[in-house]
Amino acid sequence: MDSEKEKNGAASPELGEANEFTAAEVIEEEVVGGAEVRHKGVYLLPNLFTTASLFSGFYAIVAGMNGAFTNAAVAIFISMVLDGLDGRVARLTNTQSKFGEEYDSLADMVAFGVAPALVAFTWILSSLGKFGWIAAFIYVAGAALRLARFNTQIGSVDKRYFVGLPSPSAAAVVAGTVWTFHVVESSALLAVLAALVVAAAGILMVSNIRYHSFKDLDLRGRVPFVAILIVVLIFAVVALAPAHVLLAAFFAYVVSGPVMALIRRQRSRQPKTVE
């Protein structure tokens, strides 16, 4: 009897260590062919891009705190590129996972929610006192609510459109504003305009305005040769004045949502002619 207790007691620490090791792993469950399948571990390749996006967003915060606003803005745009790649890589390599989706959302919150707001606040919003940090908080809250709503609407909305301004586009407008105007002498008017841009971006993220997602754009099919020339021309124009061109492009995208919503409303109010 005592020997049996000793055996059980000796086995307990090993069992505890096994449970601790298992708890440290990521275990996902899915139904395949009617049977529940458990997967342990995470996919490395897409999460590397997500981690790089998170790192770039964190670097933007550090650079903004040190007054390197150009570096901070560029880092946010780099996060946008990396954020677009991680999802495409996951789909191309068939490595989508629930963990990847959650990790991507948390990284987006840092790169496109906290980073733009803190960079803008450090640049000029701090001069407005409480109004400055309130504008920055509206943006951060808008990004958090936008990401939470997006996660709950996956698979239930038209993939051709985003409901509300996408957080990367909102971050691009804020980062582009900082990148373009941080070399201009600070003034009360510039601070107020910057606060309006930041707060408006936050509000648009939680609005019901639809924005085109461009997910129906076929990048794998054949295109006319002139399309390559247009792409080369776009790169050349961006290289001439990246801050101004990127700000103008994303500002046009931000404005396109409300403009198209007004057009649709006007069309719906027009009486239908009966032939």
N, C-alpha and C positions, 0 to 999 in steps of 0.2 A: 504494500500500500504506500509506504513511504517512498519507495523507488518510483512508483507511478507518479506521485506528487512532484518528485524531483524532476522527472521527465517533462511533466506538464509545465513546471516552473521554468525549466530550461528552454522550453519551446516558446513561451510567452514573449520574451524580448525579441526573438526572431520574428514573430508574427507582428509585433509592434513596429519593428523596423520596416517590415514589408508594407504595412499600412501607411507609414510615413512616406516611404518611397512612392507608393501609389498616389498618395495625396498630392505629391509634388508634380505629378504628371497632369497633362490636360487630357481628359477623357470625353469624347463626344459620342453621342448615340444617334443613330439614324435607322430608318426602316428601309430595308432593301429586299424587294420581292416578298413583302409581307412578314419578314423576319427582322428582329431588332439586332443591329450590328453595332458593336462598340469599337471605336478607334482610339488608340492611345498615341499622344504626341501631336506635333503641329507640322505643317508644311513650311519648309525653310525659305524657298525662293520668293513667294509673294510677300511673306512677312519681312524679308530683308528690305524690300522696297518700302514697306510701311514703316519700318524702323528708321530707314534713311529719311523719310518724310518727317517723322517725329523729331529726329535729330536736327534737321534743317529748320523746323519751326522753333525748336528750343534755342538754336543758334541765333535766330532772328530776334528773340527776346533779349538774349545777352548782348547782341550787337546794338540793339536799340537802347539798352540801358547805358552802354558805353558811348552813345552818340554817333555810332557808325550807321546812319540811317540808310545809306545806299546799300551797304552789305545786308542790312536787315530786310529791306524790301526785296532784294534779289533772292535772299534765302526763302522768303515766302513764295516767290514765283517758282523756285526750284522745288519746293514742297508740292506745289500744284502739279508739276510734271511727274514727280514720283508717285503722287496719289493717283494720277491717271494710269500709271503703268502697273501698279500692284494689282488692280482689279483685272486689267486685260491679261496680265501674265497668269493670274489664277485661272481665268477662263480658258486661255490657250493651252495651259498645261493640265487642266482639269484638277486643280488643287484648291477649289473653293472649300471653305469650312466656316462653321459658326464662329470659331475662335478668331479667324481672320477678319470676319465682318465686325466683330466687337472691337478688336484691336485697331482696325482701320478707323472706326468711329472715334475712339479715344485719341488716336493720333491726329485726326482731323480737328478735334476740339482744341488741341494745343496749337496746331499749325495755322488753322483758319479761324479760330475763335479767340483764344487768349493772345497769341502773338500779335496779330494786327492791332488789337485794341491797346495792348501795352506799348507797342512801338508808336502808335499815334498819340497816346497819352504822354509818353516821354518826350516826343517831338514838340508838341504845341498845346495839347489839350490840358496839360497841367496848369497852364497860365490862366485858365478859366475857373480854377478852383473847383467847387462842388459840381458845377455844370459840366466841367470837363470829364470828371470821373463818372458822372451819371451817363453821359453820352457813351463813354467807353463801356460801361456796364450794360447799357441797352444793347450794344453790339454783342457782347459776350453772351448775354442771356438769349438773344435772338439766335446766335449760332448753336447754343446748347439745345434750345427748343426745336430748331430746324433739324438737327441731326437726330434727335429723339423721334420726331414725327416721321422723318424719312425712314428710319428703321422699322417703324410700325406699319408703314404703307408699302413696303416691298412686296411686289407681286399683286397689289390690289389697285394700282393706278396705271394710267397709260404711260408706257415707257418712253413715248416720244416727247413727253413734257415733264418738267419738274414743277411741283407745287411749291411756290415760294422761290426766292432767289437762292441758288446753290451757294453753300458756304465758301467754296473755292473762288467763285466769281466775286462774292462780297469781299473776301480777303484781297483779291486782286485790285479792286477799286480802292480800298483803303491803302494798300501797299503802294499802288501806283500814285496816289495822291501824295503820300509821304516822299516817295522817290522823286517826284516832279517838283514839289514845292519846298522841300527842306532847304534848298539853296537860296530861297527867297527870304528877304528880311522879315522877321516875325512881326505881326501886327494883330490888333484886336479883331479886325475884319477877317484876316486869314484864319485865326483861331476859331471864330464863329462858323465860318464856312466849313472848316475841317470837322467841327463837331456835328454840323448838319449832315455831312457826308457819312460820317461814322454811324450816327444814330439812324439815318435813313436806310443804310445798308442792313442794320440790325432789324429794323421793322419789316423791310422787304423780305427778309429770310423767313419770317413767320406769317407772311401774308398768304392769301390764296391765289395770288397772281401766278399764271402759268408761264414758264419759260421753256423754250425749246431745248431738248436735251442732246440733240444731234446723234442719238444712239441708233437712229435708223440710217445713218450715213454709212454706206458700204465702202470700206477702205481696202477690201481685198479684191474687188472687181477691177476690170480694165477701165481706164479713163482716157480721154483724148490727150495727145501729146502736149497740147497747150496748157493742160492742167499742171504739168510739171513746171512749165515756165511761170505760171502764176504763183506757184509755191516758192520758186526761187525769188520772184519779185517781192513777195511778202517778207521773206527772210531779209532781203536787202533793205527794205523800208524799215523793218524793226531794228536792224543793225545801225541805221543812221541815228535814230533817237529812240532807244528802247523804252525809256521811261514815258515819254509823251505818247508814243504809238500804242503801247500796252494799255495805258490809262484811257486813251480815246477808244480803243477797241472794246475794253470791258465796260466802260461807261455806256457805250452804245448798246451793249448787250443788256445792261441793267435797265436802261430806258426802254428797250424793246418790249419788255413785259407789260408795263402799264400802257404803252401805246397800242399794242395789239389787243389788250383787254378793252380799251376804249373803242377801238374799231369794231370788235365783236359786239360790244354793247350797242353801238350805233346801228349795226346791221340787223340786230335782233329787234330793234324798235321800228325799223322800216316796215310798212305794211306790204304784205305779199300780194303781188298782182295775180289776178285770176284770168287766164286766157279763155 
